[in-house]
Structure formats: structure tokens, C-alpha cells
Amino acid sequence: MNWLAKLLFERKLKSFERTVVVSNFKTAKKALVLYNADDKVSEEQIREFSKYVSSQNIKTTVLGYQSKKSNQVDKTVKEGHLYFDKSVVNWLGVSKSSVIKELVDVEFDLLFDFNKGDAFPLRYISSLSKAKFKISWAIAYQKKVCDLTFEIKENNIKNLIEQIKHYLPMIN
């Protein structure tokens, strides 16, 4: 990310406000799952996790970012998953898609951020989302923007999902 984009993003973050409301699988009604769709192994694990979240009577939206241009862009839905790629991202790293912009404004009860790397378009969405309760690993920007983070010895999605499934039901 260039210095101007970083400056503008940091300025936007400073003025960003949201109300944190703790939710779990029993109290949540809507959830957003963010992930990097470049990793096909992780994508399969995300599919299984999103099915699990949906089975808890939670309306689940899954958004995958592909760092390369592809034929599966933001308006393409594949098995309930939305995709967007760098073709719909401006020079600041922000999606130009109205679909993505609308998702940032939705007050999801839960947001699961599985962005293991630092894909800026996912970072932007996670950081500025009005989701009430954000969950991720305790790495990178997630430490600052998420409400519940997990220290995972082996930073892989499978281990993070196991921790979420174990600990989130314990939260009231």
C-alpha cells in the first residue's frame, strides 16, 4: 500500500465508530465471513465453517477476495459465496463494487475475519465494517480491529475454526 493510501485509510479509521455487542452462535442472526480465496485448501475449510454457521440458524454471507483477476468477480455467487478480485479494486485498495460497499454498512452480528495475510481489500472491509462483534486470530491488524482474537500456535484456518467453535458458544 502506498503512503497516501495508508494515510487516507488511517484517517478514515480514526473517525470510524461502532457499537460492540457480544454475540454467540445462539444470539446472532447475521454473520459475515471474510477470507482470501487464493488458497483453495482454506476455501474448502471456509465452506465447511460457513455451513456450520448457517446450521446455527444464522444468515451467513461469505466473501472471498482473489488477488488475481478472475472470472468470479463480486456479482458471481458460487454455492452461496460472493467473490471479488483486484479488477474491482481502486488504486487505494478499496473495492469499487456497490455490493461490497453495502456489505461494509450492514450491521452483522458476527464477522469472522480469516484474512491470514494482509490482503488490503479484506483489511479495509473488516476494519470499517459496522459488524457488532468481530472475531479473528491475534495477528496483524486484527489485533486492533477485532473484539475477540485467538492466539494460534499453528496459524492455519482449521485451528482457528476449532477455537471459534469451542469458545464462542461459551460467551454470553
C-alpha positions as semicolon CSV with decimal commas, in nm:
position;residue;x (nm);y (nm);z (nm)
1;M;0,000;0,000;0,000
2;N;0,142;0,337;-0,090
3;W;0,190;0,610;0,170
4;L;-0,104;0,820;0,053
5;A;-0,344;0,526;0,062
6;K;-0,219;0,437;0,410
7;L;-0,261;0,796;0,531
8;L;-0,618;0,818;0,397
9;F;-0,709;0,478;0,544
10;E;-0,566;0,568;0,887
11;R;-0,758;0,896;0,883
12;K;-1,081;0,713;0,799
13;L;-1,016;0,463;1,079
14;K;-0,970;0,740;1,337
15;S;-1,316;0,877;1,268
16;F;-1,480;0,531;1,250
17;E;-1,715;0,439;1,533
18;R;-1,928;0,135;1,600
19;T;-2,105;-0,020;1,896
20;V;-1,972;-0,356;2,013
21;V;-2,243;-0,607;2,104
22;V;-2,123;-0,952;2,204
23;S;-2,295;-1,236;2,020
24;N;-2,255;-1,609;2,002
25;F;-2,399;-1,882;1,781
26;K;-2,730;-1,876;1,971
27;T;-2,787;-1,500;1,972
28;A;-2,655;-1,399;1,629
29;K;-2,890;-1,363;1,334
30;K;-2,647;-1,246;1,061
31;A;-2,280;-1,323;1,002
32;L;-2,013;-1,222;0,752
33;V;-1,718;-1,450;0,676
34;L;-1,415;-1,288;0,507
35;Y;-1,130;-1,487;0,358
36;N;-0,860;-1,491;0,094
37;A;-0,990;-1,711;-0,188
38;D;-0,645;-1,761;-0,341
39;D;-0,583;-2,058;-0,108
40;K;-0,806;-2,344;-0,227
41;V;-0,739;-2,560;0,082
42;S;-0,853;-2,277;0,308
43;E;-1,150;-2,216;0,083
44;E;-1,281;-2,567;0,144
45;Q;-1,243;-2,520;0,521
46;I;-1,428;-2,188;0,497
47;R;-1,710;-2,361;0,307
48;E;-1,748;-2,616;0,584
49;F;-1,735;-2,345;0,852
50;S;-1,995;-2,133;0,674
51;K;-2,225;-2,438;0,653
52;Y;-2,176;-2,486;1,026
53;V;-2,261;-2,120;1,099
54;S;-2,569;-2,143;0,876
55;S;-2,676;-2,460;1,059
56;Q;-2,694;-2,246;1,374
57;N;-2,984;-2,051;1,214
58;I;-2,757;-1,761;1,122
59;K;-2,794;-1,597;0,782
60;T;-2,437;-1,622;0,658
61;T;-2,270;-1,415;0,387
62;V;-1,931;-1,538;0,271
63;L;-1,696;-1,305;0,086
64;G;-1,376;-1,423;-0,077
65;Y;-1,109;-1,199;-0,224
66;Q;-0,894;-1,318;-0,513
67;S;-0,574;-1,119;-0,561
68;K;-0,563;-1,201;-0,931
69;K;-0,824;-1,111;-1,187
70;S;-1,064;-1,396;-1,246
71;N;-1,400;-1,471;-1,397
72;Q;-1,558;-1,490;-1,050
73;V;-1,599;-1,127;-0,954
74;D;-1,823;-0,962;-0,696
75;K;-2,155;-1,036;-0,865
76;T;-2,076;-1,404;-0,907
77;V;-2,216;-1,633;-0,644
78;K;-2,082;-1,985;-0,617
79;E;-2,253;-2,205;-0,358
80;G;-2,357;-1,902;-0,156
81;H;-2,015;-1,737;-0,171
82;L;-1,952;-1,391;-0,310
83;Y;-1,619;-1,322;-0,476
84;F;-1,437;-1,011;-0,578
85;D;-1,096;-0,962;-0,727
86;K;-0,845;-0,688;-0,797
87;S;-1,034;-0,582;-1,111
88;V;-1,296;-0,415;-0,887
89;V;-1,042;-0,256;-0,650
90;N;-0,924;0,104;-0,697
91;W;-0,567;0,233;-0,657
92;L;-0,625;0,276;-0,281
93;G;-0,709;-0,093;-0,246
94;V;-1,079;-0,024;-0,188
95;S;-1,349;-0,211;-0,376
96;K;-1,546;-0,004;-0,626
97;S;-1,829;-0,256;-0,614
98;S;-2,159;-0,134;-0,473
99;V;-2,223;-0,487;-0,340
100;I;-1,905;-0,476;-0,130
101;K;-1,971;-0,119;-0,013
102;E;-2,317;-0,225;0,106
103;L;-2,171;-0,519;0,299
104;V;-1,944;-0,281;0,493
105;D;-2,252;-0,088;0,611
106;V;-2,455;-0,391;0,720
107;E;-2,463;-0,440;1,097
108;F;-2,379;-0,809;1,104
109;D;-2,398;-0,969;1,448
110;L;-2,076;-1,160;1,381
111;L;-1,783;-1,100;1,148
112;F;-1,527;-1,376;1,106
113;D;-1,203;-1,246;0,953
114;F;-0,993;-1,530;0,810
115;N;-0,755;-1,297;0,623
116;K;-0,430;-1,463;0,721
117;G;-0,212;-1,243;0,507
118;D;-0,258;-0,875;0,470
119;A;-0,489;-0,855;0,170
120;F;-0,575;-0,488;0,200
121;P;-0,924;-0,510;0,045
122;L;-1,021;-0,758;0,319
123;R;-0,847;-0,548;0,583
124;Y;-1,048;-0,246;0,469
125;I;-1,378;-0,433;0,490
126;S;-1,301;-0,587;0,829
127;S;-1,172;-0,262;0,978
128;L;-1,459;-0,044;0,862
129;S;-1,741;-0,296;0,888
130;K;-2,024;-0,199;1,119
131;A;-2,043;-0,559;1,239
132;K;-2,125;-0,572;1,608
133;F;-1,878;-0,845;1,709
134;K;-1,561;-0,919;1,510
135;I;-1,362;-1,241;1,551
136;S;-1,022;-1,339;1,412
137;W;-0,673;-1,451;1,501
138;A;-0,442;-1,229;1,702
139;I;-0,218;-1,130;1,414
140;A;-0,156;-0,812;1,215
141;Y;-0,437;-0,556;1,202
142;Q;-0,691;-0,799;1,350
143;K;-0,545;-0,735;1,698
144;K;-0,669;-0,377;1,672
145;V;-1,000;-0,412;1,491
146;C;-1,143;-0,740;1,619
147;D;-1,319;-0,784;1,950
148;L;-1,226;-1,148;2,005
149;T;-0,892;-1,277;1,882
150;F;-0,722;-1,611;1,922
151;E;-0,352;-1,685;1,960
152;I;-0,298;-1,990;1,742
153;K;0,036;-2,174;1,758
154;E;-0,005;-2,305;1,407
155;N;-0,165;-2,020;1,216
156;N;-0,395;-2,219;0,996
157;I;-0,765;-2,179;0,938
158;K;-0,852;-2,525;1,066
159;N;-0,710;-2,445;1,411
160;L;-0,879;-2,105;1,422
161;I;-1,214;-2,261;1,331
162;E;-1,173;-2,518;1,608
163;Q;-1,107;-2,239;1,861
164;I;-1,406;-2,038;1,743
165;K;-1,638;-2,340;1,762
166;H;-1,509;-2,421;2,109
167;Y;-1,506;-2,076;2,272
168;L;-1,778;-1,873;2,102
169;P;-2,064;-2,080;2,249
170;M;-1,924;-2,007;2,598
171;I;-1,969;-1,633;2,557
172;N;-2,292;-1,483;2,689
